[in-house]
């Protein structure tokens, strides 16, 4: 089992990456003061009910999202209504989504 936080200095505002892995699985997300950029571990409908700004990218078995760098380079596949209202769009990179949800 491994839990690692990754500070992100290159974006506006405060943000922190979280990389978690265990035997047989993993997830990665970036938490900002205004929302999340995450792999598919997040449930969009639940986050929408709470009004959270969340951008979701999805890995594949051949190319899983394991590190913060993987997530920053991935394409956003889904967004909550709040993230969309902040300019996050399906198809943008995780890095672009992070810029919209930071500071």
N, C-alpha and C positions, 0 to 999 in steps of 0.2 A: 504494500500500500504506500502511496506517495501523495502528499498534498503540498503543493508549492504555490507561493504567491509571487507574482512577477510585476514589479513596479513599471509603469509606462510613463516615461518622462517626456515623450515627444508629442503629447496631445495637450490641448488646453484643459484647464481644470484638473481635478484629481481623478485618477483611475487606477485600478489595480486588476491585474490578471489573476485568474485562479485555475490551476491545472491540477486535476485530481485523477488518480489512476489506482486500480486495484486488480487483482487477478481476474482477468476476463472482461474488464471494462474501463472506461474513462469518460471524463467530460472536461470541457474547458469553457470559461466565460470571462468576460471583462466587465467589471462593475465600475460605473461612473456615478457621479453625484446625481445625474439625471436619468439614468437607465442602464440597460444591459445590452451587450452584444454577446450572444451565446451560441453554443452548438444546439442541436435538437433536443437536448435534455429538458428544456423549458417547455411548459404547456402554454401555448399562446392564448387559449380561451380563458384560462385561469388568470393570466397576467392582464388580459383585457378587462376582465371583471374588476380588477383592482386598479385599473387606470395606469398601469406601468408602461413605460416606454422600453420596448424590447425588440431587438433585431435578431433574427434566428438564421444561422447558416447550418447546413447539414452536410456531414461527411458521408463517406461510403465505406463499405468494408475494405475496398482497395485503397482508399485515401481517407482514413479517419482524421477527424480534427482532434489533435492531441495537445498541441502547444498553442500558446498565444499567437505566435507567428503564423501557424496554420489558420487560425481564426481570422486574423487580419487580412490574409490573402484570399480567404474563401468568399464566395458570392452569397449575398443575403437571399434567403429563400422565402422568408415570411416576416411580417412585421405586425406589431400591435397597432391599434388605432392611434394611441398616443405617440408612438415612434413615428408613424406616418405623418402626424401633425407637426412633427419637428423636422420633417424633410427627409426621413429615411425611406428609401424605396427598394423594393425587390430588385435584385440584379446588381446593386452597388456592392463594392467590396466591404469586407468587415472593417477595414481601415476608414473608408468613407463614412460608414455608419457610426463608427466611434467618434469621428470628428463632429457629426451632427448631434450626438448625445453627450458630448463633453462640454463642460463650461458654459 
